[in-house]
Amino acid sequence: MRFTTLSSSVLIVALVALANSALAVQTVGPADSSDGRTYFVIDNVVGGDPPEFTETLDGTSGFDTNGGGFHWGTTRRWSNGGATSATWSFSGLLSGSYDIYASWRNSAQGNLGTANYVVSDGGPSVNLNQIPGAGTIPGGVLLDESPTESVNFAPIGSANVFDGTLDITASKAGGSFIFYDAIAIAPTPVPAVGDIWVIDNLEPGYSTVGFSEQANVGDAFDNNQSFNSASGDTAATATYDFVDLPIGEYQVFATWRQNGQGNVQNAEYTIDGLFSTVVNQNTSGGGPLADLVIADDRNIDFNFQSLGFVTITDTDLQVTLNLLQGGNFILGDAVAIRLESLPSAVPEPATGVLLMMGGLVTLSRRRRSRQTCRN
């Protein structure tokens, strides 16, 4: 899920590593993250040197260096010992809330088990099943390590830092082997009117039943789209799950091929189970209206058509796409939401700027909610 903030009233902070850990903490800028945020990553390091990554080994263990399934850096640790643990330690942090993510392998691996991640500073303790792969966990982020390798990071949760340090410890909670790879953190974004979240097909938060993916579609967002595999299958669905959203009213948008497609018909988008909007994706419909324009990763502008408004009252907003009865095929492409208003009880964040490590990053508080709609 990509996140773009348009707010000028934000609290800007920098993560500052200690001088002796400058080589251990990597910065991943907005252009290399799927949600447009700045992340700081500590990878596993053989022997715990530098000291930002430490481990206690038990049972059979080793380092995987073949790159299979995409992991961060040149190695990842594996172990089947019940007493094995690993800790990633961030220091020099300014006070505030941070979102935390873990990588191990993008895709599935059947002999993996469950890893328990414990976050210091009153943060969460989370069990993550590593078998399906980090790319299957909703709410994750995709970070580009190189032009040819992108690594999925699964969400662990958030923690408030007060003393400048944050530790994340992982251990085996069940199953056979588990991987220890990298931990990424990012200051939690400030909710602000005008913020935009985007989920494209094949990105975290997107899932399908009865759909097929299609690459190399030049006038589809990010050059790809999906479609219902069987003609006339109204039970086939593409689902877009937006998570960890602040309370407020959102406008929902969708895009598809910019001039439509000749063999597709009417698509029905259901917003949070509250109401549905039908759009004509055929060439006769002329393509999506330009209610919102967003550039994709190729810097090509795409029209997004409004599907209506919804006010959320919990953490999530779900958009489900299906074929309207009587049609043959529909297209699944990107869905976007834009924060239109915040509850009056949510105060505006203080404004401040600190420039460190060659860049600016956003820190804030997220609060939730859902329900009621207008369209």
Secondary structure, DSSP 8 states (H G I E B T S, - for coil): -EEE---SS-EEE-----GGGTTTEEEE-GGGBTTS--EEEE---GGG-STTEEEE--SSEEEE-S-TT--SSS-EEEE--TT-EEEEEE-S--SEEEEEEE-S-SS--TTB-EEEEEESTT--EEEEE-TT-GGGSTT-EEEEEETTEEEEEEEEEEEEESSS-EEEEEEEEESSBEEE--EEEEE-----TT-EEEE-TTSTTEEEESEEEEE--TTSGGGEEEEESSTT-TT-EEEEEE-S--SEEEEEEE---TT--TT--EEEEEETTTEEEEEE-SGGGTS---SEEEE-TTS-EEEEEEEEEEEE-BS-EEEEEEE-TT-S--EE--EEEEEEE--TTS-----B---BTTB-EEE-----B---EE-
